[in-house]
Amino acid sequence: MAQPERRGPQVLNIGEVLAQLSDDFPSMTASKIRFLEEKGLINPKRTPAGYRQYAESDVERLRFVLALQRDQYLPLKVIKDYLDAIDRGERPENLPPGVSVSPRIVSDELAAELQGRARALSEEQLRAESGASVPLLQSLLSFGLISHVNGKFDEHALQVARACVQLEGHGLEPRHLRPFQAAADREFGLVERVVAPLTSRKDAASQSRAAEAAREISELCLSLHRALVQDRISRMDA
């Protein structure tokens, strides 16, 4: 009786990888996959002739990276730190809420969770999840601290509303917080100028580099802002 043929792990080319990712990440391109490899997020095997050979684990890592970029707005450096920790057999700290990973690949449950699109919240959902009152939400809208599209709010609006609920407890109302909006606009202008040479190019790799550079610069701006404020606070004890 013939023995069943044993098959090794499935090997995919870059076109097959794109086909697997296209439903959840329709803008994904071969250039971006190569860019993520360049940044050390994946490391496919190579044939003696230099052709890339992707495993299913590479596809799952790509799903993890792309979903955290899209849904959690994390920079690639932070995502790489998570993956490096996982590869060392560690459990990364400070993962976004609800995100957990297993070594080398993303679990089926997590992959399904991460593939979900960013949520669109109704005003009622926003108030329920943030704890904001109707007057506070109306003030946030009137001062431009949050906005909506066709009556739906995104995760950024939820973060702003939650922070403003806490600040309200310290006596800070939305009208006091307008300088933060102005500062955010100025910082965005700085970021936009820096990445302009990349955004002017239309190829996918340049667009990916521009998006990643923008995230990195914004994180550095936030770190600088935090350090400057903490310096002022520390002088209160002097």
HELIX and SHEET records of a PDB file:
HELIX    1   1 ILE A   14  LEU A   21  1                                   8    
HELIX    2   2 ALA A   30  GLU A   38  1                                   9    
HELIX    3   3 GLU A   56  ALA A   67  1                                  12    
HELIX    4   4 LEU A   68  GLN A   72  3                                   5    
HELIX    5   5 LEU A   76  ASP A   87  1                                  12    
HELIX    6   6 ASP A  108  LEU A  114  1                                   7    
HELIX    7   7 GLU A  123  SER A  130  1                                   8    
HELIX    8   8 VAL A  134  SER A  142  1                                   9    
HELIX    9   9 GLU A  155  GLU A  168  1                                  14    
HELIX   10  10 PRO A  174  LEU A  177  5                                   4    
HELIX   11  11 ARG A  178  THR A  199  1                                  22    
HELIX   12  12 ALA A  204  SER A  234  1                                  31    
HELIX   13  13 ARG A  235  ASP A  237  5                                   3    
SHEET    1   A 2 LYS A  45  ARG A  46  0                                        
SHEET    2   A 2 ARG A  52  GLN A  53 -1                                        
END                                                                             
